[in-house]
């Protein structure tokens, strides 16, 4: 049995003269239901709410104003879920709607709650359909068309594989639309290869994701030990082949030493509210010696925060080297930096268990 997270992009769902949106969704659902019958578990992360809302309103171009996008999402989300429910019921499966925002996933308790709910739904053989809650969060509409969300969902449930269905067949060495010498990339074997990719953000008219956000999603998932496959979903049967284990598109191979669920959450889901700047000794100890951060290594603090909030950790040249949950408030750190007392040793600022490196 395998647990799959499948992300379907906006551009794949808008329909055409040949196929309606329901035809497309119905075809995808036929392959999802086939995988379910084999004993696999599937979570779907579906874009398309804004696009379908625009289509319902007969807009010729996608609106640019945030409030118009939110209103379009409100119209489209209802239609999107109705289409999925109709399609999956034909194959004997129930669906559940999960709406999330980045701020919710940034809370450890909310992240765990979402994880537990998703796991319970797939235990019940229900197909969760996840989407960003565009209606109440303007940040998510610019964040990546569900690419990053799909990776966070995959890490939250410890999925075996993440499939990113889009409208290109591979990643390429350069933009194939403008470079005739562009070659397809079939395998990315390490985080170093992933970090070195210099790809143009190929963005479709109706999508907001592009290649950059898919690379971000691949980084999040592979760091957590999850295989990622990017493939062209314009032919729905491709999904069936992927679920059968065929090697299609670009494969991002998982890191051999995953960072784990909690570290992944620290690295990718939280939104830091301040910065802690270190001296060279503390930076070295954190990066290369597996040390916790003590107050003695802190040079200054930026931002205002209370204890147990997430912060960035910055080295002497202004680079972010880590993120973590700070055990002291910004005011307490400022007072501690100016204090000359050493009678009780140096207080703990960030424990190693809630600290994750974010630079190579």
Secondary structure, 3 states (H helix, E strand, C coil): CCEEEEEECHHHCCCCCCCCHHHHHHHHHHHHHHHHHCCCEEEEEECCHHHHHHHHCCCCCCCCCHHHHHHHHHHHHHHHHHHHHHHHHHCCCCEEEEEECHHHHCCHHHHHHHHHHHHHHHHCCCEEEEEECCCCCHHHHCCCCCHHHHHHHHHHCCCCEEEEEECCCCEECCCCCCCCCCCEECEECCHHHHHHCCCCCCCCCCCCCHHHHHHHHHHHHHHCCCEEEEEECCCCHHHHHHHCCCCCCEEECCCCCCCCHHHHHHHHHCCCCCEEEECHHHHHHHHHCCCCEEHHHEEEEECCCCCCEEEEEECCCCCEEEEEEECCCHHHHHHHHHCCCCCCCCCEEECHHHEEECCC
